[in-house]
Amino acid sequence: MTSTRSDKQIKAGLHRIKVLRAWTWGVWLAFLPLFFLYGIFQIPGWLTIPIGLLWLCSWFVMALISLFSRCPACHNFFFLKGNLLFGNVFTRKCLNCGIPLNYREKKSSKDSVKANGDVHKNIN
């Protein structure tokens, strides 16, 4: 069982992975509004390639940072299994230890009794 401090570290690490995933998808999906704005504002043709390359490079960097994120529980790559030959960027749990992105701290039995308000629950 993990201590409270390591549970907080795990939650913080998983939150970081969720934020990286959100930014990666946000940059990827930003293509549609950027393309729409490009048509509205009639940007000069010579800016098309630099803007497109900037968008593509920023997405690529975010995708690599997200892909090579380390799991805070097992310290292996979160989205890659074993020797980097198998991966899944759509997974919602670590491919090595199986910890989910929506990990919640485990409460002790005393905390659950207090939360439920049922003091006599654990008495035989």
C-alpha positions in Angstrom: 0.0 0.0 0.0 1.3 3.5 -0.8 1.6 6.3 1.7 -0.5 9.5 1.6 2.5 11.5 0.2 3.1 9.1 -2.7 -0.7 9.1 -3.4 -0.5 12.9 -3.8 2.6 12.5 -6.0 0.8 9.9 -8.2 -2.3 12.1 -8.5 -0.1 15.1 -9.4 1.8 13.1 -12.0 -1.4 11.7 -13.5 -2.9 15.3 -13.6 0.2 16.4 -15.5 -0.3 13.6 -18.1 -4.0 14.6 -18.5 -3.0 18.2 -19.0 -0.4 17.2 -21.6 -3.0 15.1 -23.4 -5.4 18.0 -23.4 -2.8 20.4 -24.9 -1.8 17.8 -27.5 -5.4 17.4 -28.7 -6.1 21.1 -28.4 -3.1 21.9 -30.7 -4.2 19.2 -33.1 -7.8 20.4 -33.2 -6.7 24.1 -33.5 -6.2 23.4 -37.1 -9.9 23.8 -37.9 -10.3 27.3 -36.4 -6.9 28.4 -37.8 -7.9 27.2 -41.3 -11.3 29.1 -40.9 -9.6 32.3 -39.7 -7.1 32.0 -42.5 -9.9 32.1 -45.0 -11.7 35.0 -43.2 -8.7 37.3 -42.8 -7.2 36.5 -46.2 -3.7 36.1 -45.0 -1.0 36.5 -47.7 0.1 33.3 -49.5 3.7 33.6 -48.4 2.6 33.2 -44.7 0.7 29.9 -45.5 3.7 27.6 -45.2 5.3 29.2 -42.1 2.0 29.2 -40.2 1.3 25.6 -41.3 4.8 24.5 -40.3 4.6 26.3 -36.9 1.3 24.5 -36.2 2.6 21.1 -37.3 5.9 21.4 -35.3 4.1 22.6 -32.2 1.7 19.6 -32.4 4.6 17.2 -33.0 6.5 18.4 -30.0 3.4 18.2 -27.8 2.7 14.7 -29.1 6.2 13.5 -28.3 6.2 15.1 -24.9 2.9 13.4 -24.1 3.9 10.1 -25.7 7.0 9.8 -23.6 5.4 10.8 -20.3 6.4 8.6 -17.4 3.9 7.0 -15.1 4.2 8.4 -11.6 3.4 4.9 -10.1 5.8 2.6 -12.0 8.1 5.1 -13.7 7.8 3.4 -17.1 6.4 5.2 -20.1 2.6 5.7 -19.6 1.6 5.2 -23.3 4.3 2.7 -24.3 4.6 -0.9 -23.2 7.9 -2.6 -22.6 10.6 -1.9 -25.1 8.9 0.9 -27.0 7.5 -1.4 -29.7 3.9 -1.3 -28.5 2.0 1.8 -27.7 -1.5 3.3 -27.4 -2.0 7.0 -27.2 -5.8 6.6 -26.6 -5.4 4.6 -23.5 -6.8 5.9 -20.2 -4.5 3.7 -18.0 -0.8 2.9 -17.8 0.1 0.2 -20.2 2.7 -1.2 -17.7 1.1 -1.0 -14.3 -2.6 -0.4 -15.2 -3.1 2.7 -13.0 -6.0 4.7 -14.5 -5.8 8.4 -15.3 -8.7 9.1 -12.9 -6.9 7.5 -10.0 -8.4 8.2 -6.6 -6.6 7.8 -3.2 -7.6 4.8 -1.3 -9.2 5.6 2.0 -8.5 3.7 5.2 -11.3 1.8 6.9 -11.4 4.5 9.6 -11.9 7.2 7.0 -14.7 5.3 5.3 -16.5 4.7 8.7 -16.3 8.5 9.4 -17.5 9.3 5.9 -20.5 7.0 6.1 -21.3 7.9 9.6 -22.0 4.3 10.4 -19.9 3.7 13.5 -21.3 0.2 14.2 -20.6 -1.1 10.8 -17.2 -2.8 11.7 -18.4 -4.3 15.0 -19.0 -8.1 14.8 
